[in-house]
């Protein structure tokens, strides 16, 4: 059953390695309340994450849709991987269905970088969004449309097993920010070569730790901007696909 876009009230949740953040959005992606957060539980299995979300939203106003950005590979609301939470516990877990059961409203779950991408892109050309946090997230959009998710973070880089380990939180703790920044410069060269993007957006908790000058078509964005992508997960279904025909156009089409 469709809801008038003007009445959409969307619970938008971002699940990170250290915190779970949430807010309520209107159909334009505008925050209806300051976003709040709770610590990501340990162990970060489905039961504990769901309970933390329930705690987070218990005093939130009414909502009728749910959007979740999840740090892993998600297909049709079902989690396939969760490398920075608990891979074994999350494998093939239907997170969207569980949230619908617990919170009582339709839910959509996508990769966290994908949701951030929907919230920050201009909608022109090929735009790449990356998140620098516990791990390394990527999302690719063309003219504002989300392309199939690529787990680029799992690619080996040099002698390191994955980009997650090369530039993730563990690498910062082990190598320090100076060496991490040198690694990030190398990563940006790879991204430019591989994706040939028109614009690159950089989000995540460690994005403000970059100390070198970015190219003109690169921009640091906030997590607050990214969480607004939760609205766009629903708008494509709630809004008319094409504008109403102008008077007389129906007759022309019928000829």
N, C-alpha and C positions, 0 to 999 in steps of 0.2 A: 504494500500500500504506500502510495506516494504522499509526501508531506509538502505543503506549500513552502517554497524556499524561504518566504518571509517569516515562517514560524520555526525554522530549523534552529535547534539549540544543541550544539555538538560538544560532547565531552571529548577533549583532545588530550591524549596521554602520551608522554615520551618516556620510554624505559631505558635507562642508562646503567652503566656498570656500577655507579655509586649512588644514584638517586633516581626516583620515579617522580616525574613532574606532570602536573595536570592543570587544566583550566577549562572554562566554558567559552565557546565561540559562537558568534552568529553566522549567518550565511555568507557574510563578506570576509570572514576570517578574523573579525575584530574581537579582542578579548572582552568578555563580559564580567570578568573578575580577575584580580591578579593571579598569576599561576603559582601554585603551591607545590611543595615537594616533601617526600618522605624518603628515608634511606632505602636503598635496594637491599632486600633481606639476604641473609646467608643461612643456609644454602639458597640460591636464587632459582628454586624449582617452581613449576607452575602453581602449586598450591600456595606457596609463600608469596609469590608475586601477585596472585589474585587477591589474597587477603590484604596485602599492602595497598592495592588499588582501592579495595573497599574502605580501608581506613582513610585513605587520601580523600575520597569523594563523599564521605558520610555527611558532611555539612555543606556540600555543593548544592546550588539551586537545581531545579528540574532541568532535565535534558532529554532529548528524544533520539539522538544518534551517538555512536561511540566510534572514535578513531584512535588507533594506537600505532605508534612508531616503535618497532621492536628491533633490538640489535642482533640480527641474524637473517637467514634466508627464510622468506615466508612466501607460500603460494596458496592463493585463495583462502587466506585466513589461517592456514595450517603451518605451523613452524617446522622447518626442516633442519635448521642448524641454529645453535645458540652458543657460539664459541666462547663468549665472554661471560656467560651465565652458567649453564649446566647442560652441555650438549646431549648427554644421554637422557636426562629427565625430560627435555623438551622435544625430542625427536618425534615427528609426526603428531604433535599435540595440536588439536583444533582449538586454538586460542580464541578465535572470533566466536565460535559456538559457545565456549565456556563463558565468555563475558556476556553474551546475550542471555544465557541462563541465569547468571548471577545478578546482573544489573538490569535485566528486563527490557533492553532496547537493542535494535539492530547494531551490529558492530563490524568494523573493518580493521584488519591488522595488516600493516605493510612494514617493510624494512624501515628503520629509523631515518636513514639517509634519504630514502625515497620520499618520506613524508616531509622532511625538511626541505627537500628540493621543490616539492609542490608549493611550499610556503614562501620561497625566496626568489624563484626565477622570474625573469622578465617575460618569458614566453616568446622569445625571438631567437631562432636559430638553434644550434646545438649547444646546450648548457650542461656543464658538469658540476655536481655538488659533491664535496667531500666533507667528512666529519672526522675531527681529530680528538679522540677521547680515550676511553679504555682500549678501544681498537681503532681500526681505520675503516670508515664507511664511504661508499660511493653511490651516486645516483646519476642517471643520464636522462635528459629530457630534450625533446625536439619540438620546437614551437609550442612549448608549454605542456606537451603530452609526455607522460612518463613512459620510458622505454623499458623492455624486460630487464629485470634486475640482474646485474653481474656481480658475483662475489670476487671482485678484483683484489680485495684484501687478503685472499687466501693464496695469491700467486707468490711463488718463491722470489726472493730478491737477493742477489749475491749469494752469500753462504747462509743466509737466514731463511728460515722455513716459510715465512709469510710477511706481508706488509704489516699485519697486526703486530707481529713481534719486532719488526724493524723500526716502526715509528709509533707504536702504541705506548700505553702508560708504562708498561714494564721496561721498554727501551729507555724512556726518560729517566726512570728511577735508577737504572743501571748505568747509563752513559752521561746523563746530565743534559741540560738544555742547549749548551753550546754545540755538542756533537749532534744532538737531535736536529738542530737547525741546519747543520750541514747536510744531514740525511734528507731533510725536507726539501732542500734546494735540488738535490738529485732526483727526488720523487717528482717534483714539479716538472722537471725536464722530461721524465718518462711519460707523465700524464699528457703533456702537450704533444709529444710525439705520437702516442698511441691513440688518443681521442681527437686530436685536432679540433678542439672545442672553440666556440666563439666566445664563451664566458665561463669563468670558473668561480664558484662560491665556496668559501671555506668556513665551516662551522665546527661545533664541538667545543668542549671545555678547554682544550689546549690551543685553540686557534689564536688566542691572544698572546701566546708565547712565541710567535714568529717574530724574529728580530731583523730580518732582511727586507729590502724593498720588493714589493710585489709588482707584477706587470700591470698595465693599465686595464686589462680585461680580467683582473682577479680582484676579489673583494671578500673581506671577512664579514660574516653575518652572525647574528646572535641566535641562541637557542629559542628565545622568545619569538623571533621571526619564524623560525622553523616549525614551531608547534602550530602555527596558523595553517599549515598545510592540511591539518585535519579537516578543515572545512571543504577543501577542494576534492577530497576523497568522495564526498557525497554530492556536490553540486552538479557533476556531470550527469547524474541520474535524475536529479530533482528539477533541473531547468529544461525548458523546451529544447529539443535537438536543433530545430530550425525556426527562424522567425516566422510569424503568421504571414500568409500571403496577402499582398496588397489587393485592394478592390479591383476586380477585373482580371487578376492573374490566374484565378481558378479557371475561368473560361478559356484563356489562352492555352493553359496547360492541357485542357481537355481536347483541343483541336488536333 
